[in-house]
Amino acid sequence: MVVDSLSRKTQHGLNTMINTQPNILRGLENMGIELVLLRYIDGMLSALEVQPSIIEEIMTNQKDDTKLDRLRQNVAQGKSPGFIIHEDGTLRF
């Protein structure tokens, strides 16, 4: 009898993380991220990107700040050394 190895694939990637990297798993749980293994043979978590929400809060608050609007104009004119306008639109020092 020949065993079809493709039909018996295991989800060893996630199992390996759970068994060998418990600190990462605990960190994800502390952030409220739950890893769920679905019963799809072709589906698997292969990458996870986490972006801090503080950047989103800064972006939102900077848009409504009129003092920063003046500073942005100065940055654009090269009058505020040390400040830059980041590619995401935030004003940074």
N, C-alpha and C positions, 0 to 999 in steps of 0.2 A: 504494500500500500504506500502510495506517495502522498505526502502532506503538501498541500498548497500553502506555501509560506506567506503569500500576500493576503490570503483570506484570514490569516491568524496574526496580523500585525498587532503589536502592542503599543500602547501610548507611553512608552518608556521615558520620554522626555519630561513629561509632567510628573510621573512617578519618581524619577530621579531627583527632580527639584524638591519634591516633598520629603523624600527620604534623606537626601544628602545636604540640603541647604535649608534647614529649618529656620535659620535666622531671617532669610529672605521671606519665607512664608509668614513668619510672625510679623515682620514689618508690613507686608501687604495686608494682613488681617488688622493690624493697628490703624491702617489708613482706611479701613472699611472696604477693601478690595477683596472680593471672593473669587477664587478660581473654581470654575465648574467644568468638569469633564463631561462633554456631551457624548452620546453614543454614536457619533458619526465616524466612520472609518477614515474619511478624507479630511475631517476637520481637526485642527490642532492649534493651540496658541503658540505662535512662534516669536512674537515680539510684543512688548508692552512699553508704551511711552507715557511718562507721567510728567505733567506740566504743573508747576506750582500755581495755585489760584491767586497768590499775592500779586503776581504780575498782572493778572486780569483786573484786580481791584485797583492797582496803581494806574493802569490804562484808563479805566472808567473815571477815576477821580481826577486825573490830570486833564481830561477833556473839558471839565467844568471849571477849571481854575484860571481866572483871567490874568492873574499875576504870572502864571507860567506861559500864557500866550505871549506876553511881552518878552519873557526870557527866550522863548522859541524864536521870536523875531530877531533878537540879539544874536542868538546862535547862528541863525541863517546868514546874518551879516558879518559873522566872525568877531563879534564884540563880547562874547562870553567864553573866554578860554576855560577849558576843563569840562565844559558841558558838550554833550552830543545829543543828537536826535537818533535814537536807535532805529533799526529797520522795522521794529514792531510799532513805531510811533511814539514810544515813551521817551521822555526827557531824562537823561542820565548824566551824572557827574563822575 
